[in-house]
Amino acid sequence: MYDLETTGLSPAFDQLLQFAAILTDDEFREIERVNLRCRIAPHIIPSPWALTVTGVRPAQLLDPDLPTLFEFTQSIGTLINRWSPTIWTGFNSIRFDEEMLRQAFYQNLQPDIFATQFNGNTRFDVLTALYAVWHSQPALVFV
């Protein structure tokens, strides 16, 4: 399971700020957990709404102890390779997280921009699965 926090909704104009993931075995026992963050690139203007949603304060964006976006994407790529093959699972991950991750890899010269869907990896989006259940069982009520 993984999740991203970003400066906004646009893969072309916003950037990743945080990558958090949990690797489990087939019985869902935790094997490893990561929480990676980076500082904001100088040309990015974060959305105030995104900062509200993520809880990131503007001062945290400039922390010189955090890696650059380039170093951050390298770390994520290395992690994906190390955890592969696996099923990359998230909530709205196909329509949002995957697009943001792919664009970040592309913009930062990472050679494998489709890392989560090749090399034995597969993807699963919980939101898409919920839509499928609701579509097949419209009387079902989610509480």
N, CA, C and O atoms as a GROMACS GRO file, in nm:
protein
  572
    1MET      N    1   0.085  -0.117   0.000
    1MET     CA    2   0.000   0.000   0.000
    1MET      C    3   0.090   0.123   0.000
    1MET      O    4   0.187   0.130   0.075
    2TYR      N    5   0.056   0.219  -0.085
    2TYR     CA    6   0.135   0.342  -0.086
    2TYR      C    7   0.046   0.463  -0.107
    2TYR      O    8  -0.068   0.451  -0.150
    3ASP      N    9   0.100   0.580  -0.075
    3ASP     CA   10   0.027   0.706  -0.091
    3ASP      C   11   0.128   0.817  -0.113
    3ASP      O   12   0.240   0.812  -0.064
    4LEU      N   13   0.085   0.917  -0.188
    4LEU     CA   14   0.168   1.035  -0.215
    4LEU      C   15   0.102   1.158  -0.156
    4LEU      O   16  -0.021   1.165  -0.146
    5GLU      N   17   0.183   1.253  -0.118
    5GLU     CA   18   0.135   1.387  -0.087
    5GLU      C   19   0.204   1.478  -0.186
    5GLU      O   20   0.322   1.461  -0.216
    6THR      N   21   0.130   1.577  -0.238
    6THR     CA   22   0.180   1.662  -0.345
    6THR      C   23   0.150   1.808  -0.318
    6THR      O   24   0.082   1.842  -0.221
    7THR      N   25   0.203   1.895  -0.405
    7THR     CA   26   0.178   2.039  -0.392
    7THR      C   27   0.048   2.080  -0.460
    7THR      O   28   0.008   2.196  -0.452
    8GLY      N   29  -0.018   1.987  -0.528
    8GLY     CA   30  -0.142   2.018  -0.598
    8GLY      C   31  -0.188   1.899  -0.680
    8GLY      O   32  -0.142   1.787  -0.658
    9LEU      N   33  -0.278   1.923  -0.774
    9LEU     CA   34  -0.342   1.816  -0.849
    9LEU      C   35  -0.285   1.792  -0.989
    9LEU      O   36  -0.318   1.692  -1.052
   10SER      N   37  -0.201   1.882  -1.038
   10SER     CA   38  -0.154   1.872  -1.175
   10SER      C   39  -0.020   1.800  -1.187
   10SER      O   40   0.080   1.846  -1.131
   11PRO      N   41  -0.016   1.687  -1.257
   11PRO     CA   42   0.113   1.619  -1.275
   11PRO      C   43   0.217   1.706  -1.348
   11PRO      O   44   0.337   1.692  -1.324
   12ALA      N   45   0.171   1.794  -1.435
   12ALA     CA   46   0.264   1.878  -1.512
   12ALA      C   47   0.320   1.995  -1.432
   12ALA      O   48   0.433   2.038  -1.457
   13PHE      N   49   0.244   2.048  -1.337
   13PHE     CA   50   0.285   2.171  -1.269
   13PHE      C   51   0.308   2.157  -1.119
   13PHE      O   52   0.357   2.250  -1.055
   14ASP      N   53   0.273   2.044  -1.061
   14ASP     CA   54   0.293   2.023  -0.918
   14ASP      C   55   0.398   1.916  -0.896
   14ASP      O   56   0.444   1.853  -0.992
   15GLN      N   57   0.436   1.895  -0.773
   15GLN     CA   58   0.540   1.796  -0.745
   15GLN      C   59   0.505   1.712  -0.624
   15GLN      O   60   0.423   1.749  -0.541
   16LEU      N   61   0.571   1.597  -0.617
   16LEU     CA   62   0.560   1.511  -0.501
   16LEU      C   63   0.629   1.577  -0.382
   16LEU      O   64   0.730   1.645  -0.398
   17LEU      N   65   0.573   1.558  -0.264
   17LEU     CA   66   0.634   1.603  -0.140
   17LEU      C   67   0.666   1.486  -0.048
   17LEU      O   68   0.762   1.491   0.030
   18GLN      N   69   0.585   1.381  -0.057
   18GLN     CA   70   0.600   1.269   0.036
   18GLN      C   71   0.556   1.140  -0.033
   18GLN      O   72   0.459   1.138  -0.110
   19PHE      N   73   0.628   1.033  -0.003
   19PHE     CA   74   0.596   0.898  -0.050
   19PHE      C   75   0.598   0.809   0.072
   19PHE      O   76   0.701   0.793   0.137
   20ALA      N   77   0.483   0.752   0.105
   20ALA     CA   78   0.474   0.661   0.219
   20ALA      C   79   0.423   0.526   0.169
   20ALA      O   80   0.331   0.521   0.088
   21ALA      N   81   0.482   0.418   0.218
   21ALA     CA   82   0.443   0.285   0.172
   21ALA      C   83   0.467   0.182   0.281
   21ALA      O   84   0.553   0.198   0.368
   22ILE      N   85   0.389   0.076   0.273
   22ILE     CA   86   0.405  -0.039   0.363
   22ILE      C   87   0.412  -0.164   0.277
   22ILE      O   88   0.324  -0.189   0.195
   23LEU      N   89   0.517  -0.241   0.297
   23LEU     CA   90   0.533  -0.369   0.229
   23LEU      C   91   0.486  -0.478   0.324
   23LEU      O   92   0.528  -0.485   0.439
   24THR      N   93   0.396  -0.564   0.274
   24THR     CA   94   0.346  -0.676   0.356
   24THR      C   95   0.371  -0.807   0.283
   24THR      O   96   0.400  -0.809   0.163
   25ASP      N   97   0.359  -0.916   0.357
   25ASP     CA   98   0.365  -1.048   0.294
   25ASP      C   99   0.224  -1.088   0.251
   25ASP      O  100   0.131  -1.008   0.260
   26ASP      N  101   0.208  -1.212   0.205
   26ASP     CA  102   0.078  -1.258   0.157
   26ASP      C  103  -0.028  -1.266   0.266
   26ASP      O  104  -0.148  -1.269   0.236
   27GLU      N  105   0.015  -1.268   0.391
   27GLU     CA  106  -0.078  -1.272   0.504
   27GLU      C  107  -0.101  -1.132   0.562
   27GLU      O  108  -0.160  -1.118   0.669
   28PHE      N  109  -0.055  -1.029   0.492
   28PHE     CA  110  -0.067  -0.889   0.532
   28PHE      C  111   0.009  -0.856   0.660
   28PHE      O  112  -0.030  -0.766   0.734
   29ARG      N  113   0.116  -0.929   0.686
   29ARG     CA  114   0.205  -0.895   0.797
   29ARG      C  115   0.307  -0.794   0.745
   29ARG      O  116   0.366  -0.813   0.638
   30GLU      N  117   0.326  -0.689   0.821
   30GLU     CA  118   0.417  -0.583   0.777
   30GLU      C  119   0.562  -0.634   0.773
   30GLU      O  120   0.611  -0.695   0.867
   31ILE      N  121   0.627  -0.606   0.661
   31ILE     CA  122   0.768  -0.639   0.644
   31ILE      C  123   0.854  -0.514   0.656
   31ILE      O  124   0.957  -0.514   0.723
   32GLU      N  125   0.809  -0.407   0.591
   32GLU     CA  126   0.886  -0.283   0.593
   32GLU      C  127   0.791  -0.166   0.571
   32GLU      O  128   0.687  -0.178   0.506
   33ARG      N  129   0.829  -0.051   0.629
   33ARG     CA  130   0.750   0.072   0.616
   33ARG      C  131   0.846   0.186   0.583
   33ARG      O  132   0.954   0.196   0.642
   34VAL      N  133   0.807   0.271   0.489
   34VAL     CA  134   0.889   0.388   0.455
   34VAL      C  135   0.802   0.513   0.455
   34VAL      O  136   0.682   0.507   0.428
   35ASN      N  137   0.865   0.624   0.486
   35ASN     CA  138   0.801   0.755   0.480
   35ASN      C  139   0.908   0.853   0.433
   35ASN      O  140   0.987   0.903   0.513
   36LEU      N  141   0.911   0.879   0.302
   36LEU     CA  142   1.012   0.964   0.242
   36LEU      C  143   0.954   1.102   0.211
   36LEU      O  144   0.840   1.113   0.167
   37ARG      N  145   1.033   1.205   0.236
   37ARG     CA  146   0.990   1.343   0.206
   37ARG      C  147   1.101   1.414   0.131
   37ARG      O  148   1.216   1.373   0.134
   38CYS      N  149   1.064   1.522   0.063
   38CYS     CA  150   1.164   1.605  -0.004
   38CYS      C  151   1.126   1.751   0.010
   38CYS      O  152   1.015   1.785   0.049
   39ARG      N  153   1.221   1.838  -0.024
   39ARG     CA  154   1.191   1.980  -0.022
   39ARG      C  155   1.134   2.021  -0.158
   39ARG      O  156   1.148   1.949  -0.257
   40ILE      N  157   1.072   2.136  -0.160
   40ILE     CA  158   1.006   2.183  -0.280
   40ILE      C  159   1.109   2.236  -0.381
   40ILE      O  160   1.209   2.296  -0.342
   41ALA      N  161   1.083   2.212  -0.508
   41ALA     CA  162   1.168   2.266  -0.614
   41ALA      C  163   1.145   2.416  -0.623
   41ALA      O  164   1.034   2.463  -0.597
   42PRO      N  165   1.248   2.493  -0.661
   42PRO     CA  166   1.235   2.639  -0.660
   42PRO      C  167   1.127   2.695  -0.752
   42PRO      O  168   1.076   2.805  -0.726
   43HIS      N  169   1.090   2.625  -0.856
   43HIS     CA  170   0.993   2.678  -0.952
   43HIS      C  171   0.848   2.639  -0.922
   43HIS      O  172   0.758   2.676  -0.997
   44ILE      N  173   0.826   2.566  -0.815
   44ILE     CA  174   0.691   2.516  -0.781
   44ILE      C  175   0.623   2.611  -0.683
   44ILE      O  176   0.683   2.653  -0.584
   45ILE      N  177   0.498   2.644  -0.711
   45ILE     CA  178   0.415   2.722  -0.619
   45ILE      C  179   0.307   2.627  -0.567
   45ILE      O  180   0.219   2.586  -0.643
   46PRO      N  181   0.313   2.593  -0.439
   46PRO     CA  182   0.215   2.495  -0.386
   46PRO      C  183   0.076   2.555  -0.373
   46PRO      O  184   0.059   2.674  -0.348
   47SER      N  185  -0.022   2.471  -0.391
   47SER     CA  186  -0.160   2.510  -0.370
   47SER      C  187  -0.186   2.519  -0.220
   47SER      O  188  -0.154   2.426  -0.146
   48PRO      N  189  -0.244   2.630  -0.173
   48PRO     CA  190  -0.278   2.640  -0.030
   48PRO      C  191  -0.370   2.526   0.014
   48PRO      O  192  -0.358   2.475   0.125
   49TRP      N  193  -0.463   2.487  -0.075
   49TRP     CA  194  -0.554   2.377  -0.041
   49TRP      C  195  -0.477   2.247  -0.023
   49TRP      O  196  -0.506   2.171   0.069
   50ALA      N  197  -0.378   2.221  -0.110
   50ALA     CA  198  -0.297   2.098  -0.098
   50ALA      C  199  -0.221   2.098   0.034
   50ALA      O  200  -0.212   1.994   0.100
   51LEU      N  201  -0.168   2.211   0.074
   51LEU     CA  202  -0.095   2.219   0.201
   51LEU      C  203  -0.190   2.196   0.319
   51LEU      O  204  -0.151   2.137   0.419
   52THR      N  205  -0.312   2.244   0.306
   52THR     CA  206  -0.412   2.220   0.411
   52THR      C  207  -0.445   2.072   0.422
   52THR      O  208  -0.451   2.017   0.532
   53VAL      N  209  -0.465   2.008   0.308
   53VAL     CA  210  -0.499   1.866   0.306
   53VAL      C  211  -0.384   1.780   0.360
   53VAL      O  212  -0.407   1.688   0.437
   54THR      N  213  -0.261   1.812   0.318
   54THR     CA  214  -0.146   1.730   0.358
   54THR      C  215  -0.094   1.764   0.498
   54THR      O  216  -0.026   1.682   0.560
   55GLY      N  217  -0.128   1.884   0.548
   55GLY     CA  218  -0.078   1.924   0.679
   55GLY      C  219   0.066   1.973   0.676
   55GLY      O  220   0.127   1.992   0.781
   56VAL      N  221   0.120   1.993   0.557
   56VAL     CA  222   0.257   2.042   0.544
   56VAL      C  223   0.256   2.193   0.560
   56VAL      O  224   0.178   2.263   0.495
   57ARG      N  225   0.344   2.244   0.646
   57ARG     CA  226   0.356   2.388   0.665
   57ARG      C  227   0.458   2.444   0.566
   57ARG      O  228   0.553   2.374   0.531
   58PRO      N  229   0.441   2.567   0.520
   58PRO     CA  230   0.533   2.624   0.421
   58PRO      C  231   0.680   2.615   0.461
   58PRO      O  232   0.766   2.591   0.376
   59ALA      N  233   0.711   2.632   0.589
   59ALA     CA  234   0.851   2.625   0.633
   59ALA      C  235   0.910   2.486   0.612
   59ALA      O  236   1.030   2.472   0.586
   60GLN      N  237   0.826   2.384   0.622
   60GLN     CA  238   0.875   2.246   0.601
   60GLN      C  239   0.918   2.223   0.456
   60GLN      O  240   1.003   2.139   0.430
   61LEU      N  241   0.859   2.297   0.364
   61LEU     CA  242   0.890   2.280   0.222
   61LEU      C  243   1.032   2.320   0.188
   61LEU      O  244   1.088   2.273   0.088
   62LEU      N  245   1.091   2.405   0.270
   62LEU     CA  246   1.224   2.458   0.241
   62LEU      C  247   1.334   2.398   0.328
   62LEU      O  248   1.447   2.446   0.325
   63ASP      N  249   1.304   2.295   0.402
   63ASP     CA  250   1.400   2.232   0.493
   63ASP      C  251   1.523   2.184   0.416
   63ASP      O  252   1.512   2.093   0.334
   64PRO      N  253   1.639   2.244   0.441
   64PRO     CA  254   1.760   2.206   0.367
   64PRO      C  255   1.809   2.064   0.400
   64PRO      O  256   1.892   2.010   0.326
   65ASP      N  257   1.760   2.006   0.508
   65ASP     CA  258   1.799   1.869   0.543
   65ASP      C  259   1.726   1.764   0.459
   65ASP      O  260   1.767   1.648   0.454
   66LEU      N  261   1.617   1.805   0.393
   66LEU     CA  262   1.542   1.712   0.309
   66LEU      C  263   1.611   1.701   0.172
   66LEU      O  264   1.676   1.795   0.128
   67PRO      N  265   1.596   1.586   0.106
   67PRO     CA  266   1.657   1.571  -0.026
   67PRO      C  267   1.586   1.657  -0.131
   67PRO      O  268   1.472   1.699  -0.112
   68THR      N  269   1.656   1.681  -0.241
   68THR     CA  270   1.594   1.749  -0.354
   68THR      C  271   1.493   1.655  -0.418
   68THR      O  272   1.490   1.535  -0.389
   69LEU      N  273   1.411   1.709  -0.505
   69LEU     CA  274   1.314   1.626  -0.577
   69LEU      C  275   1.386   1.520  -0.660
   69LEU      O  276   1.339   1.407  -0.669
   70PHE      N  277   1.498   1.556  -0.721
   70PHE     CA  278   1.574   1.459  -0.801
   70PHE      C  279   1.622   1.342  -0.713
   70PHE      O  280   1.605   1.226  -0.749
   71GLU      N  281   1.682   1.374  -0.598
   71GLU     CA  282   1.729   1.270  -0.507
   71GLU      C  283   1.612   1.186  -0.455
   71GLU      O  284   1.623   1.064  -0.439
   72PHE      N  285   1.501   1.251  -0.428
   72PHE     CA  286   1.379   1.186  -0.380
   72PHE      C  287   1.328   1.084  -0.480
   72PHE      O  288   1.296   0.971  -0.443
   73THR      N  289   1.319   1.123  -0.608
   73THR     CA  290   1.270   1.029  -0.710
   73THR      C  291   1.368   0.913  -0.729
   73THR      O  292   1.325   0.801  -0.757
   74GLN      N  293   1.497   0.938  -0.713
   74GLN     CA  294   1.593   0.828  -0.719
   74GLN      C  295   1.569   0.729  -0.605
   74GLN      O  296   1.573   0.608  -0.626
   75SER      N  297   1.542   0.780  -0.486
   75SER     CA  298   1.515   0.693  -0.371
   75SER      C  299   1.389   0.610  -0.392
   75SER      O  300   1.385   0.491  -0.359
   76ILE      N  301   1.285   0.672  -0.446
   76ILE     CA  302   1.160   0.600  -0.473
   76ILE      C  303   1.185   0.491  -0.577
   76ILE      O  304   1.138   0.378  -0.561
   77GLY      N  305   1.257   0.524  -0.684
   77GLY     CA  306   1.287   0.425  -0.787
   77GLY      C  307   1.365   0.308  -0.733
   77GLY      O  308   1.337   0.193  -0.768
   78THR      N  309   1.462   0.335  -0.648
   78THR     CA  310   1.542   0.229  -0.585
   78THR      C  311   1.453   0.140  -0.498
   78THR      O  312   1.466   0.018  -0.499
   79LEU      N  313   1.364   0.203  -0.422
   79LEU     CA  314   1.272   0.128  -0.335
   79LEU      C  315   1.179   0.039  -0.418
   79LEU      O  316   1.160  -0.077  -0.384
   80ILE      N  317   1.123   0.092  -0.524
   80ILE     CA  318   1.034   0.013  -0.608
   80ILE      C  319   1.108  -0.107  -0.665
   80ILE      O  320   1.054  -0.218  -0.666
   81ASN      N  321   1.229  -0.087  -0.711
   81ASN     CA  322   1.308  -0.200  -0.762
   81ASN      C  323   1.337  -0.302  -0.654
   81ASN      O  324   1.332  -0.423  -0.679
   82ARG      N  325   1.367  -0.255  -0.533
   82ARG     CA  326   1.400  -0.347  -0.423
   82ARG      C  327   1.279  -0.427  -0.379
   82ARG      O  328   1.292  -0.544  -0.343
   83TRP      N  329   1.161  -0.366  -0.380
   83TRP     CA  330   1.039  -0.434  -0.337
   83TRP      C  331   0.976  -0.520  -0.446
   83TRP      O  332   0.887  -0.600  -0.418
   84SER      N  333   1.021  -0.505  -0.568
   84SER     CA  334   0.960  -0.579  -0.681
   84SER      C  335   0.997  -0.726  -0.677
   84SER      O  336   1.105  -0.762  -0.630
   85PRO      N  337   0.908  -0.811  -0.728
   85PRO     CA  338   0.772  -0.783  -0.776
   85PRO      C  339   0.674  -0.775  -0.661
   85PRO      O  340   0.686  -0.846  -0.560
   86THR      N  341   0.576  -0.688  -0.677
   86THR     CA  342   0.472  -0.671  -0.575
   86THR      C  343   0.347  -0.613  -0.638
   86THR      O  344   0.347  -0.577  -0.756
   87ILE      N  345   0.242  -0.605  -0.561
   87ILE     CA  346   0.118  -0.542  -0.606
   87ILE      C  347   0.113  -0.403  -0.541
   87ILE      O  348   0.100  -0.392  -0.419
   88TRP      N  349   0.126  -0.298  -0.622
   88TRP     CA  350   0.123  -0.161  -0.571
   88TRP      C  351  -0.022  -0.119  -0.554
   88TRP      O  352  -0.095  -0.102  -0.652
   89THR      N  353  -0.063  -0.100  -0.430
   89THR     CA  354  -0.202  -0.074  -0.395
   89THR      C  355  -0.215   0.065  -0.336
   89THR      O  356  -0.132   0.109  -0.257
   90GLY      N  357  -0.323   0.133  -0.374
   90GLY     CA  358  -0.350   0.265  -0.318
   90GLY      C  359  -0.496   0.299  -0.335
   90GLY      O  360  -0.574   0.222  -0.392
   91PHE      N  361  -0.533   0.415  -0.286
   91PHE     CA  362  -0.670   0.465  -0.297
   91PHE      C  363  -0.668   0.579  -0.398
   91PHE      O  364  -0.607   0.683  -0.372
   92ASN      N  365  -0.733   0.561  -0.512
   92ASN     CA  366  -0.728   0.653  -0.626
   92ASN      C  367  -0.586   0.660  -0.684
   92ASN      O  368  -0.546   0.762  -0.740
   93SER      N  369  -0.513   0.554  -0.669
   93SER     CA  370  -0.373   0.553  -0.713
   93SER      C  371  -0.356   0.549  -0.864
   93SER      O  372  -0.261   0.606  -0.916
   94ILE      N  373  -0.446   0.484  -0.936
   94ILE     CA  374  -0.433   0.476  -1.081
   94ILE      C  375  -0.454   0.613  -1.144
   94ILE      O  376  -0.378   0.652  -1.233
   95ARG      N  377  -0.554   0.686  -1.100
   95ARG     CA  378  -0.586   0.814  -1.161
   95ARG      C  379  -0.505   0.931  -1.106
   95ARG      O  380  -0.494   1.034  -1.172
   96PHE      N  381  -0.448   0.917  -0.989
   96PHE     CA  382  -0.373   1.030  -0.932
   96PHE      C  383  -0.228   0.994  -0.900
   96PHE      O  384  -0.136   1.046  -0.964
   97ASP      N  385  -0.207   0.908  -0.804
   97ASP     CA  386  -0.071   0.880  -0.757
   97ASP      C  387   0.019   0.831  -0.871
   97ASP      O  388   0.133   0.876  -0.885
   98GLU      N  389  -0.031   0.738  -0.952
   98GLU     CA  390   0.050   0.684  -1.062
   98GLU      C  391   0.086   0.794  -1.163
   98GLU      O  392   0.199   0.798  -1.212
   99GLU      N  393  -0.008   0.882  -1.193
   99GLU     CA  394   0.019   0.991  -1.288
   99GLU      C  395   0.124   1.087  -1.232
   99GLU      O  396   0.214   1.129  -1.303
  100MET      N  397   0.111   1.120  -1.104
  100MET     CA  398   0.208   1.210  -1.041
  100MET      C  399   0.346   1.145  -1.034
  100MET      O  400   0.447   1.210  -1.062
  101LEU      N  401   0.350   1.018  -0.996
  101LEU     CA  402   0.478   0.947  -0.985
  101LEU      C  403   0.545   0.935  -1.121
  101LEU      O  404   0.665   0.960  -1.133
  102ARG      N  405   0.470   0.898  -1.222
  102ARG     CA  406   0.525   0.884  -1.357
  102ARG      C  407   0.582   1.016  -1.407
  102ARG      O  408   0.692   1.020  -1.463
  103GLN      N  409   0.508   1.125  -1.388
  103GLN     CA  410   0.556   1.257  -1.431
  103GLN      C  411   0.680   1.299  -1.354
  103GLN      O  412   0.772   1.357  -1.411
  104ALA      N  413   0.684   1.270  -1.224
  104ALA     CA  414   0.803   1.304  -1.144
  104ALA      C  415   0.924   1.225  -1.193
  104ALA      O  416   1.034   1.281  -1.204
  105PHE      N  417   0.906   1.097  -1.222
  105PHE     CA  418   1.016   1.017  -1.277
  105PHE      C  419   1.062   1.075  -1.410
  105PHE      O  420   1.182   1.088  -1.435
  106TYR      N  421   0.968   1.110  -1.496
  106TYR     CA  422   1.002   1.164  -1.628
  106TYR      C  423   1.078   1.296  -1.614
  106TYR      O  424   1.182   1.314  -1.677
  107GLN      N  425   1.028   1.388  -1.532
  107GLN     CA  426   1.090   1.519  -1.516
  107GLN      C  427   1.227   1.511  -1.450
  107GLN      O  428   1.308   1.603  -1.464
  108ASN      N  429   1.254   1.404  -1.376
  108ASN     CA  430   1.380   1.390  -1.304
  108ASN      C  431   1.468   1.281  -1.362
  108ASN      O  432   1.554   1.225  -1.294
  109LEU      N  433   1.445   1.251  -1.489
  109LEU     CA  434   1.533   1.164  -1.569
  109LEU      C  435   1.548   1.023  -1.513
  109LEU      O  436   1.653   0.961  -1.527
  110GLN      N  437   1.442   0.973  -1.449
  110GLN     CA  438   1.444   0.835  -1.403
  110GLN      C  439   1.408   0.746  -1.521
  110GLN      O  440   1.306   0.769  -1.586
  111PRO      N  441   1.489   0.647  -1.551
  111PRO     CA  442   1.470   0.570  -1.674
  111PRO      C  443   1.345   0.482  -1.678
  111PRO      O  444   1.294   0.454  -1.786
  112ASP      N  445   1.296   0.439  -1.564
  112ASP     CA  446   1.182   0.346  -1.561
  112ASP      C  447   1.058   0.417  -1.509
  112ASP      O  448   1.019   0.398  -1.393
  113ILE      N  449   0.994   0.498  -1.594
  113ILE     CA  450   0.880   0.576  -1.547
  113ILE      C  451   0.756   0.491  -1.520
  113ILE      O  452   0.662   0.536  -1.455
  114PHE      N  453   0.756   0.367  -1.570
  114PHE     CA  454   0.645   0.276  -1.547
  114PHE      C  455   0.684   0.167  -1.446
  114PHE      O  456   0.640   0.053  -1.458
  115ALA      N  457   0.766   0.202  -1.350
  115ALA     CA  458   0.824   0.105  -1.256
  115ALA      C  459   0.721   0.023  -1.180
  115ALA      O  460   0.745  -0.094  -1.151
  116THR      N  461   0.606   0.082  -1.147
  116THR     CA  462   0.508   0.009  -1.067
  116THR      C  463   0.420  -0.085  -1.148
  116THR      O  464   0.339  -0.158  -1.091
  117GLN      N  465   0.435  -0.084  -1.279
  117GLN     CA  466   0.349  -0.173  -1.358
  117GLN      C  467   0.425  -0.271  -1.447
  117GLN      O  468   0.362  -0.350  -1.518
  118PHE      N  469   0.557  -0.269  -1.445
  118PHE     CA  470   0.636  -0.366  -1.520
  118PHE      C  471   0.732  -0.436  -1.424
  118PHE      O  472   0.726  -0.414  -1.303
  119ASN      N  473   0.818  -0.520  -1.476
  119ASN     CA  474   0.916  -0.594  -1.395
  119ASN      C  475   0.849  -0.683  -1.291
  119ASN      O  476   0.898  -0.697  -1.179
  120GLY      N  477   0.736  -0.743  -1.329
  120GLY     CA  478   0.665  -0.833  -1.239
  120GLY      C  479   0.568  -0.764  -1.145
  120GLY      O  480   0.497  -0.831  -1.070
  121ASN      N  481   0.564  -0.632  -1.147
  121ASN     CA  482   0.473  -0.556  -1.060
  121ASN      C  483   0.334  -0.549  -1.122
  121ASN      O  484   0.318  -0.553  -1.244
  122THR      N  485   0.235  -0.537  -1.037
  122THR     CA  486   0.099  -0.509  -1.079
  122THR      C  487   0.044  -0.398  -0.991
  122THR      O  488   0.106  -0.360  -0.891
  123ARG      N  489  -0.072  -0.346  -1.029
  123ARG     CA  490  -0.131  -0.236  -0.953
  123ARG      C  491  -0.275  -0.269  -0.917
  123ARG      O  492  -0.344  -0.342  -0.989
  124PHE      N  493  -0.319  -0.216  -0.804
  124PHE     CA  494  -0.456  -0.235  -0.758
  124PHE      C  495  -0.503  -0.104  -0.697
  124PHE      O  496  -0.438  -0.050  -0.607
  125ASP      N  497  -0.616  -0.054  -0.744
  125ASP     CA  498  -0.671   0.071  -0.694
  125ASP      C  499  -0.798   0.040  -0.614
  125ASP      O  500  -0.897  -0.008  -0.670
  126VAL      N  501  -0.796   0.068  -0.486
  126VAL     CA  502  -0.909   0.040  -0.398
  126VAL      C  503  -1.032   0.119  -0.440
  126VAL      O  504  -1.143   0.067  -0.435
  127LEU      N  505  -1.014   0.243  -0.482
  127LEU     CA  506  -1.129   0.324  -0.524
  127LEU      C  507  -1.198   0.263  -0.645
  127LEU      O  508  -1.321   0.257  -0.651
  128THR      N  509  -1.120   0.218  -0.743
  128THR     CA  510  -1.177   0.154  -0.860
  128THR      C  511  -1.251   0.027  -0.822
  128THR      O  512  -1.358  -0.002  -0.877
  129ALA      N  513  -1.197  -0.048  -0.728
  129ALA     CA  514  -1.265  -0.170  -0.682
  129ALA      C  515  -1.398  -0.134  -0.614
  129ALA      O  516  -1.497  -0.204  -0.633
  130LEU      N  517  -1.400  -0.027  -0.536
  130LEU     CA  518  -1.524   0.016  -0.472
  130LEU      C  519  -1.628   0.057  -0.576
  130LEU      O  520  -1.746   0.026  -0.561
  131TYR      N  521  -1.584   0.127  -0.680
  131TYR     CA  522  -1.676   0.163  -0.788
  131TYR      C  523  -1.734   0.037  -0.854
  131TYR      O  524  -1.853   0.032  -0.883
  132ALA      N  525  -1.650  -0.062  -0.876
  132ALA     CA  526  -1.696  -0.187  -0.939
  132ALA      C  527  -1.799  -0.257  -0.852
  132ALA      O  528  -1.900  -0.307  -0.902
  133VAL      N  529  -1.775  -0.262  -0.722
  133VAL     CA  530  -1.871  -0.324  -0.630
  133VAL      C  531  -2.002  -0.246  -0.631
  133VAL      O  532  -2.110  -0.305  -0.639
  134TRP      N  533  -1.994  -0.115  -0.623
  134TRP     CA  534  -2.115  -0.032  -0.623
  134TRP      C  535  -2.192  -0.049  -0.753
  134TRP      O  536  -2.315  -0.055  -0.752
  135HIS      N  537  -2.120  -0.055  -0.866
  135HIS     CA  538  -2.186  -0.070  -0.995
  135HIS      C  539  -2.258  -0.204  -1.006
  135HIS      O  540  -2.368  -0.212  -1.060
  136SER      N  541  -2.197  -0.308  -0.954
  136SER     CA  542  -2.259  -0.442  -0.963
  136SER      C  543  -2.366  -0.462  -0.856
  136SER      O  544  -2.455  -0.546  -0.873
  137GLN      N  545  -2.360  -0.386  -0.748
  137GLN     CA  546  -2.457  -0.397  -0.639
  137GLN      C  547  -2.502  -0.257  -0.597
  137GLN      O  548  -2.464  -0.210  -0.490
  138PRO      N  549  -2.583  -0.187  -0.680
  138PRO     CA  550  -2.618  -0.048  -0.650
  138PRO      C  551  -2.697  -0.030  -0.520
  138PRO      O  552  -2.697   0.079  -0.463
  139ALA      N  553  -2.762  -0.135  -0.474
  139ALA     CA  554  -2.839  -0.124  -0.349
  139ALA      C  555  -2.747  -0.128  -0.226
  139ALA      O  556  -2.789  -0.097  -0.114
  140LEU      N  557  -2.623  -0.167  -0.248
  140LEU     CA  558  -2.528  -0.177  -0.138
  140LEU      C  559  -2.498  -0.037  -0.084
  140LEU      O  560  -2.469   0.054  -0.162
  141VAL      N  561  -2.503  -0.020   0.046
  141VAL     CA  562  -2.478   0.110   0.107
  141VAL      C  563  -2.346   0.103   0.182
  141VAL      O  564  -2.326   0.016   0.266
  142PHE      N  565  -2.256   0.195   0.150
  142PHE     CA  566  -2.129   0.205   0.222
  142PHE      C  567  -2.145   0.303   0.335
  142PHE      O  568  -2.191   0.416   0.314
  143VAL      N  569  -2.110   0.263   0.453
  143VAL     CA  570  -2.121   0.351   0.569
  143VAL      C  571  -1.985   0.388   0.617
  143VAL      O  572  -1.972   0.462   0.714
   0.00000   0.00000   0.00000
